[in-house]
Amino acid sequence: MKATHFLGFVSAWRAAAQLTGTVGPTTSLSQKTTECNILNYGAVNDNSTDAADAIEKAFKTCVLPHAGSRLIVPDGQYLIKRTVILSNGTNWAFQLDGLITLAYGGNWTVDRELILQGFAGVGPLNATINGEGDGQFLQNGITIINPVDFEFYSKNGKGAVQGQGYLYRNLAKYGIQ
């Protein structure tokens, strides 16, 4: 038993010893001062208006051109009906203080080419990693691609994403897709 614990410790130590350089965001949150609030880009706190366009617009027009930004989803209830793609941002934070609900039956597919952006030496084969599949990558509500110096947090501790997985599981239980 002691030998097993020792070997586990040695294995964990060797794995940890392989990390090089800094881990996590290199810019402190206090330096990310540009606020990109989705309410200023068309989002509505009503849990029925699709906020996907507003989130992407805030990212593209506020976060991308301003290093040191925070994409803010304020306290409230927001609905998205399709995948939100946030790609190639540098030195930014996603501050999720509200509830984002993914609409049941929305369009959640993401092209694999988008997911593979920024992976050096990775060449997709027929839009897949291993040459198999349908050219789509999973089903994602919010996809953050190739972030640099990025952090995701909730300032008020209430931020969440409700994927409504229980609805899909219940339907699958009865053979309904």
N, C-alpha and C positions, 0 to 999 in steps of 0.2 A: 504493500500500500504506500509506504513512504517513497519507494523507488518510483512509483507511478506519479506521485505529486512532484517529485524532484524533476523527472523527465518532462512533465507538463510545464514546470517553471522554466526549465532550460529552453524548451521549444518556444514558449511565449517570449522569453528574453531575446532569443535569436531573431524572432519575427520583429520585435520592437526595435532591435538594433539595426534593422534594415532601413528604417526611415531616415531620410536625409533632408536637410533644409527645414524650413518652417512648415507647420501644419496648421491649417485654418486661415482665417482672413489675416492679411498683413496690415490692413488699415483699420484702426480702431473705429468703433461705431460712432464715437463722439466727433470724428472727422467726416462722417457721412452726413452732411448738413443740408444738401438740396433735397427738399421734400416733393415727391411726385405722388400726390394724393389722387386716387382713381376717381373720386367725386368731381374733381376739376376736369376730368376727361370724359364725362358722360355716364359714369356709373350711377345707379340709383339704388338706395338702401330700401328695397321693397321685396326682395326675394322672388321677384317675378320678371323683372327686366333683365335681359341678358347683359352681363357686365364684361363678357370676353373681349369685345372690341375696345372698351374703355381701359382695361388692364393692359392690353397690347399697345394702345395708343400712348398711355402714360409711360410705358417702358421705352417705346421707340422715340418719342419726342422729348422726353424729360430725362430718363435714366441713361440711355445710350450716349447722348451728347454731353452729359455732365458727370464726370467722374466724381465720386463721393456723394452718390445719391441714395435715397431710400424710396423704394416703391411701397406706398402705404395703402393698405386696405383697412380703412378705419372701422371702429366698432359699428356693427350693424349686420344685416343679412343680405347677401348678394347671391345671385344665381348666374351660373354659366352653362351654356347649352352646347359648347364645343370646346375642343382642346385649346388652351391658351399656350402659345409658344413664346418663350423669352430666350432669345439667342444672342450669344457673344457679348454679354455685358461685362464690364470691368470696373472693379472698385465700387460695388453697390451692395445694398441690403434689401431684402424683401421683408417688410414689417407687416405681418398678418395679425390684425387685432379684431377683425370681424369673422363672421362665418360665411365661407363660400360653399354653396351647395351645388353639386353637379346635377343638372337636370336628368331625370330618368329618360333614357332613349336618345340622349344627345349624340353628337358626332365626336367620338373620342379617339379616332385613329390618327397616328403620326407617321409620316413617311420615314423610313429607315435612314434615308440620306441625311435628314435633319439630325437624327440622333448621332450619326457618325461624324458630324462636323467637328473638326479640331482634334481628331484622333490621328496622330502621326503614324504613318506606316500601316494604317488599316485601310485596305481597299475592299469595298463591298463587292460581293459577287452577286450579280442580278438583284441588286438592292437588298441583299441580306448579308448577314455576317458569315454564315456558313454555306450559302448557296441554296438553302431550303427556305420555305416559308412563302408568304403571300405578298411580300413587299411592304408590309405594314409592321410597325413595332408596337406591340402591346396596345393598351387602351389607357390613355393618360388624360387627366383633367388639366393639370398644369405641368408643362414640360420646360425645364430650365436646361438649356444646352450650352456647354462650353463656358461656364462662368469662371471668371478670374477674380480673386480677392472678393469673395461673396459670402454673405451670411444670411440666414433665414431665422427669424425670431418673432415673438409676440411681445410687445411692450406691456400689454395689460394682462397677459396670461389667458386670454379668451379666444385667441385666434385658432381657427380650425377649418378643415375641409371635410365636408360631408359627402362621401362618394355614393351613398345610398346602396352599398353592396348588399345589404339585407334584402332589398327588392329583387336584385338579380339572383341571389342565392335561393330565395323563396320560389321564384319562377322556375329555376333550374330543377328544383326539387320535384316539381310537377311536370317536368319535361317541356316547359315552355321556354323558347329562346327569345 
